[in-house]
Amino acid sequence: SVINKARMQGVESFVIPGVSSKHWDKQLKLAQAFDDVYCGIGIHPWFLDNDPLSDLVKLESLLHSQSVVAVGECGLDATVDNMALQQQVFIAQIELANRFNKPLIVHHRKTHHLIQHCFKQVRPEYGGVIHAFSGNINDAEKYIDLGFKLGIGGGITYERASKTRSTILKVGLANILLETDSPDMPLFGQQGKRNEPQNIVNIAKSLAELLLCSVE
């Protein structure tokens, strides 16, 4: 039902990011069931085990699958108190993305400087998306220089997103990527409701208004 409603709005393909090893097999089954569904698989800092080696081994084995188009969500989150371990596992995932020619889907929360530090240790070779980007133009340009797109979702529809809107105006369409983060990150006016991929159209409309261009 979710996929069909999105298709009716013109959505032609779906990337489902993973956050923990518990979900990877379910994602791959979805990708096998639908020709237009693809996966990202990664270890999100919220779901990081104290001994992540087995998850990294499994992650490496699944990156051979044609359904897996990215590594992530991975990244760093300052609200979780294990930053040294987070950085270690994030760097390991950058290395795997490089080895398997995959882009990254990067989660951040108050960690732009730490993510850049990791990128200096291991440069990501295939770019990717900075998921739910919120930051200033300096942060944005550093990511863009490394080949990343800025992920823009429902947050852009809120008035409080003035800093992110300002950054988008400066970087332009060529450096952004639309996303919904379904079922999370609802659009303004839909708080408390489940977000769905079909809402990508409304995110595009909000950006078109901001950038004074057509939705197309």
C-alpha positions in Angstrom: 0.0 0.0 0.0 2.8 2.4 0.9 4.7 1.6 -2.3 1.6 1.9 -4.5 0.5 5.2 -3.1 4.0 6.6 -3.8 4.0 5.2 -7.3 0.8 7.0 -8.0 2.6 10.3 -7.0 5.3 9.5 -9.6 7.9 7.9 -7.3 9.8 5.4 -9.4 12.3 3.9 -7.0 13.0 3.6 -3.3 16.1 3.3 -1.1 15.5 1.9 2.3 18.4 2.7 4.6 19.3 0.3 7.4 20.2 1.1 11.0 21.1 -2.3 12.6 21.9 -5.8 11.6 18.5 -7.0 13.0 16.8 -5.2 10.0 19.1 -6.1 7.1 17.6 -9.4 6.2 14.1 -7.9 6.1 15.3 -5.1 3.9 16.8 -7.5 1.4 13.6 -9.5 1.3 11.7 -6.3 0.4 14.2 -5.6 -2.3 13.8 -9.1 -3.7 10.0 -8.7 -3.7 9.9 -5.3 -5.5 12.0 -4.4 -8.6 12.0 -0.7 -7.6 13.2 -1.2 -4.0 16.9 -1.0 -3.1 18.7 -1.0 0.3 21.4 0.8 2.2 22.8 -1.3 5.0 24.7 0.2 7.9 25.2 0.5 11.6 23.6 3.6 13.0 25.2 5.1 16.2 21.9 4.6 18.1 22.0 0.9 17.5 25.7 0.3 18.1 26.7 -2.8 20.0 29.6 -2.6 22.4 31.2 -5.4 20.4 30.3 -4.6 16.8 32.8 -6.9 15.0 30.2 -9.5 14.1 27.9 -6.8 12.7 30.8 -5.4 10.6 31.6 -8.9 9.3 27.9 -9.5 8.3 27.8 -6.0 6.7 30.8 -6.9 4.6 29.2 -10.1 3.4 26.0 -8.4 2.4 27.6 -5.7 0.4 28.0 -8.2 -2.5 24.3 -8.1 -3.0 23.1 -6.2 -6.1 20.1 -4.8 -4.0 22.5 -3.0 -1.7 23.3 0.4 -3.3 24.8 2.3 -0.2 26.4 1.9 3.2 24.3 3.5 5.9 22.8 4.9 7.8 26.1 5.3 9.6 27.7 8.3 11.2 28.1 10.0 14.6 25.7 11.3 17.2 26.8 13.5 20.1 23.7 12.5 22.2 25.1 8.9 22.5 27.9 8.6 25.1 30.4 6.3 23.2 32.0 8.6 20.7 35.3 6.7 20.5 33.5 3.5 19.5 31.2 5.4 17.2 34.2 6.9 15.3 35.9 3.5 15.1 32.8 1.8 13.6 32.1 4.8 11.3 35.6 4.7 9.9 35.3 0.9 9.4 32.1 1.6 7.3 33.8 4.3 5.3 36.5 1.8 4.4 33.9 -0.8 3.4 32.1 1.7 1.2 35.3 2.5 -0.5 36.2 -1.1 -1.0 32.8 -2.0 -2.5 32.4 1.2 -4.5 29.4 2.4 -2.5 28.2 5.8 -1.5 27.5 6.6 2.2 24.3 7.6 3.9 25.6 9.7 6.9 23.7 10.5 10.1 24.9 13.5 12.1 23.8 15.2 15.3 26.1 18.0 16.6 29.0 16.1 15.0 29.9 17.9 11.7 33.4 18.6 13.0 33.9 15.0 14.1 32.6 13.6 10.9 35.1 15.7 8.9 37.9 14.5 11.2 36.9 10.9 10.3 36.9 11.8 6.6 40.4 13.2 6.9 41.5 9.8 8.3 39.7 7.8 5.6 38.5 9.9 2.6 35.2 8.6 1.2 35.8 7.9 -2.4 32.2 7.6 -3.7 30.4 10.4 -1.9 26.8 9.9 -0.8 24.2 11.9 1.1 24.4 13.8 4.4 21.0 12.6 5.7 18.7 15.3 7.1 21.3 17.9 6.6 21.1 20.9 9.0 24.1 23.1 9.1 25.7 26.2 7.8 27.3 26.9 4.4 30.8 26.1 5.7 29.6 22.6 6.8 27.8 22.2 3.5 30.8 23.1 1.3 33.1 20.7 3.1 30.7 17.8 2.3 30.1 19.0 -1.3 33.8 19.1 -1.9 34.0 15.4 -1.0 31.2 14.5 -3.4 28.3 14.4 -1.1 24.7 15.6 -1.6 22.8 17.3 1.2 19.7 15.3 2.1 16.6 17.5 2.4 13.4 16.2 3.9 10.3 17.3 5.8 12.3 19.5 8.1 12.6 22.1 5.4 8.8 22.7 5.6 9.1 24.2 9.1 9.7 28.0 9.7 12.4 27.1 12.3 14.6 25.7 9.5 15.8 29.2 8.5 19.6 28.2 8.7 19.1 25.2 6.5 17.0 27.1 4.0 19.7 29.8 3.8 22.3 27.2 3.1 20.2 25.5 0.4 19.8 28.9 -1.4 23.5 29.2 -1.5 24.4 25.7 -2.6 21.6 25.3 -5.2 19.7 22.4 -6.7 22.8 20.5 -8.0 24.0 19.7 -4.5 20.8 18.5 -2.8 18.9 15.2 -2.7 15.3 14.7 -1.7 14.4 12.2 1.1 11.5 11.5 3.4 13.0 9.5 6.3 9.7 7.6 6.4 8.1 6.9 8.8 9.8 9.7 10.6 10.4 13.5 9.9 6.8 14.4 9.2 6.2 17.5 7.2 4.7 20.7 8.8 1.0 20.2 9.4 1.4 16.4 9.6 3.0 16.2 13.1 2.1 13.0 14.9 1.2 11.2 11.6 3.3 8.5 9.9 5.4 9.9 7.1 5.4 8.1 3.8 7.5 8.2 0.6 4.6 9.8 -1.3 5.3 13.0 0.6 8.5 13.5 -1.4 6.3 15.4 -3.8 5.4 17.9 -1.1 9.0 18.3 -0.1 9.8 19.0 -3.7 7.1 21.7 -3.8 8.5 23.4 -0.7 11.9 23.5 -2.2 10.6 24.8 -5.5 8.9 27.7 -3.7 12.2 28.4 -1.8 14.3 28.3 -4.9 11.8 30.0 -7.1 11.8 27.3 -9.7 9.4 24.7 -11.1 8.9 21.3 -9.3 10.2 19.7 -12.4 
